[in-house]
């Protein structure tokens, strides 16, 4: 399919901007579209497991179009935030509109802010992309995400050492708190260990800046728009973080790497991530659903990620699985059957 399908990554923020102009039940347009219509559509549409040919990969690798999609996400993200803050600062805003706008904003913070930052954050040799990643992650209080994800999650995935790998039977809410809070403090340790190896002072720990920057952004909102607006933005940020953690929850749920005789773990393989070939979710999330290939080589550009036949496949697309994660009484029985299907019990 044409590369222009990735323009679809802008659907979420554009839906949010549309919703901010509507009132009452119609203000939930973005929420209904992304959490109801998209999952239903993905269930109906055929799967797309097509992988680029060798020649297509070479062309896609050099095509700056894919980078510009990510670059444009940054000003669009900031614009959506500005419109949201302006809308909810209206003292006459109705409660139903406040709720709808905030859910939409939280969705954009999680889907575009954190996931866009995730894609850019893997380009560790490109300072400009790292900067843009931090801008996106700043909007969701997640500047520490890059270090933990790159140096922690990718190294320890599918082992008990990884806070973002959910154990079989683990509740989403227990997992999310452990992943988010534990991941923050583990990132301090990871950065500290890097400095020790380099013989540098702990005063150079990047986590100092990674902690100050997002809270300074929250403080700027407080100063500019007032306490009530800043509280609502913070709540939206928390909802966005929960979206990240829901994706973390199901993408490796119940999958474990075998332990070697020397105490180390086997190499990460394609069956240590849950995949999805539903096209809409692939586009909205920059191919994050081709998760096995992503873990094989984290810096691999999203447009080159491949569908692996040996990978376990989720029962539904990423948007539907994200919602299911919030309801353990639905999620766990479904995944129990799926784990058994792949003989992972």
N, C-alpha and C positions, 0 to 999 in steps of 0.2 A: 504494500500500500504506500502511497505517496508520503514523502516526508512532511507534507503540510498537515498531516493528521495531528502532529504535535502542537499545532496552534490550538488544539482542543484543550491544552493545559490551561488556557486562559478562560475556559468556560466557568470554572468555579468562581474566580474573582469577579467576572462580569455578571454572573448570577447574583452575587452578593450586592454589587452596585445597583442592580435592578431592584432587588428586594428592599434596599434602603430607601427607594423612592415610593414604595408601596406601604399600605397601612392595613391593620387588622389581619385577617387570615391570609391575605395576599402577601403580607410581609414575610411569610414562611416559604415563599416561592423557591428560594435557593435550597432551603432545608428539605422540602418535599422533593425537589428535582434530584438532589444528590443522594438522599438517603432512602427514597422510595422509588422514584422513576428509574434512576440509573440501575439499581439492583434488579428491578423487574426486567428492564431492557437487556441487561447482561444475561439474565436467565433465558431469555428468548433467543437472542442472537447467537449465531454459531461461534465457536471458539476460533481463535486465530493463532496458530503455532508456527507461522512462517518465520524462517530465519533468513537473513540476508545472504546472498551468495558472496563468494570471495571478492569479486569485482565490486559488488555493491558496498561491501564493507570498506574497501579502500576509498571509494568515493565519499561515503558517509563520514569516514574518519577525518577527512580533510575539509568537509563542508562546514563553514562557519555558521550556517543557518541554525544548527542545533545549539550552538553556543548562544546565539542571539535570542533564542527562545528563553533561555535561562536568564540572560542579562535583562531583558525587558520585564521579567517577572519582578525584579526589584523595585523599579519606580511604580509599577502597578500595585504592588503590595503596599507600599507607603501611601499611595493615593487612596486605596481602599480603607486603610486605617484612618486617614484624615477625614474622609467622608463619614465613616462610622462615628468618630469622635464628635464631629460637627452635628450629626443627626441626634445623637443621644444627649448632647448638651442642651437641647431644647427643653426648658422646664415644663413644657406642656405635653411632652411625649407620653403616649399611653403605655401602660404596662405591657400589653400584648406586643406592641411594636418594639419595646425595649428588649423583651425576651427574644423575639424573632431576629432582630438586628444582632444581638449579642451571640446567638447561636451561629448565625451566618459568619460573623467576624471570627469566632473561635474556630470554625471550620477552615477558614482561609489561613488562619495562623498555623493550624496543624497541617493542612494539605499542601499549601503553597509555601508558607514560611519555613516550616521545619523540613519538609520533604525537598523543597527547592534548595534549602541550605545544605541538606544531606548530599544532594547530587554535586553541588559546587564544592562542598567541603572535602570531597574525595580527591580533588585536584590539588594535592599538597605541594606540587612543584610550580604552581601558577599563583603568585601572590594576588593578582587582581580577582581571580575567582574565589580565593580564600577570603578576601575582603568582602566581596558580595555575599558570600555564605554567612559571614558574621553579621552583616546587615539584616539578612532575612531571619537568622536565628535570634538576633537581638529582640525582634518584635514578639518573640514567644518565650523569652527568659531561658533560652537554650544555648547560649554561647559555649557552654561546656560540652555540648553534644558532640562536636567534631572530634575532640580528643578521645572521649570515651568510646564513641562509635568506631573510629579508625584503629585505635590502639588497644581497646578493651574488647568490644563486641566482636569484631572481625577475628581477633586472636582466640578468644575463648568461647565463641558461639557453640551451642549444643553441648556445653559442659556445665557442671555445677558452679564453675567459676564465673559464668556470665550472668549478670543480673538481669539481662534482657532476653534470656531464654526461659520461657515458661515451662515449669514441670507439669507432667501429666496430672490432671486433677486440681491444679492450683487455681484459686479464684483470681479473676482479673483484677479486682480491687486490691487484694493483697499484693499481687504481682506489680501493679502500677506504682504503688507507694514505694515498694522495695526497689524497683527499677529506677524510679526518678530520684528519690532521696539517696539511696545507696550509690547510684551512678554518679551523682554529683560529688560525693566525698571520695569515691574511688578515683575520680578524675584528678582530684588534688594529689592523690598518691601517685598516679601514673606520671603526672607532670613533675612531681618532686623527684621521682626516680630518674627521669630523663636528665634533670639538672645535676643530680649527683654523679651520673655517668660522665657528664661533660665537665664536672668540677666547678660548676657555677653556683652562685648564691641563690637561696630560696626566694630572695627578693625579686628574682626574675621569673618567678612562677607565672605563667600565662593565665592561670586561674584567677589571679588578682584582678586583671583586666576583664576576664570573661565573667566575673561576678559583678564588677562595677558597671560595665557598659549596659547590660539589660536593665539593671535597676535604675541607672541614670535615665534611661529612656522612659521607664515608668514614672520617674520623678519629673521629667519634662512634661509628661501628660498631666500629672498632678498640678504642676505650676501653671500650665496653660489653660486647662479645662476644669480644674477643681476636683475636690475629693470624690464626689459621687461618680463622676465620669471615670476617674482613674480607678475606682473600685470595680466598676463594670468592665473596664478594659482588662483589669487583672483577672476577673472571673472568666472573661473570654479567653485569656491566655491559658488559664488552667484547663479549660475545655479543649483548647488546641493541643495542650500537652497530653491530655487523656486520649486524643486521637492518635498521637504518636505511640503511646503506650499500648493502645488496642492493636495497632499494626504490629508492634513488637511482640505482643502476646500471642497472636495466632501464626505469625510467620515462621516460628520454630517450635510451636507448641508440641510438647511430648517427644521431641526428637533429641537423641543423645549420641555423641560420638563414643566409640569404644576406647577403653583405656588400655594402653600398651603395658607390657611387662615392666618397663622402666618407670612407670608412673605418668608418662606423657600420654597425650591423646592422639588418636589417629588423625590423619589429615582431613580437613573439611572436604566433604564429598557432596555430590548433587542431591543425595537423599537426606541432607541435614537442613533443608529449607523447604517450606511449603510454597508451591508455585501456583500461578493462575494465568491462563491464556485468554481471559476475557478482555477484549480490545479496549473498551471504554476505560476500565480501571488502569490498564497499561498506559494509556495516553495521559489520563489525569494525574498519574503518579510517576511519570517519567520512567516507565518500564520497571518500577520497583517490584512488580509482581513476578518478574523473571529473577526471582531472588537467589536461586542456586547459582546462576552464572555471576550474579553480582558478588556473591561471597567467594567465588573462585578467584575473581580479580576485581577488587573494590574500585580501582581507579578506571575501570573500563567504562567508556562513555555510554550513556543510557541507550543511545540509538543503535549500539552494537550488541547489546545483550541478547542472548539466545534462549530459546525454549529447549529444555533438556528432557528427553524422553524418559530418562531414568529418575527424574524428580517426582516426588509425591505431589499430587495436585489437589488443591482445596475443593471442597464440595461446591462452593460458590465463589463469585468474584471478590476482589478485595473490598469494595464498598459494602457489600452485604456482610462479609466476615467482620468488618470493622464494627458494624452495628451489633452483630451477634455477640461480640466480645463483651459488651456491656450487660448481657443477660446470661450469666453462667448456667442457669437451669436449661437454657436452650443450647448454648455453645458446647458445653461439655459432653452431653449425650451424642451430639452430631459428630464431634471430633473423636469420641471413643470408638464409634463405628468406623470412622475413617482410619484411625490408627490401626485398628484390627484388619481393615482392608489391605493395608500395606504391610501387615505383619510386624507392626512396631510395638505391640503390646508386650 
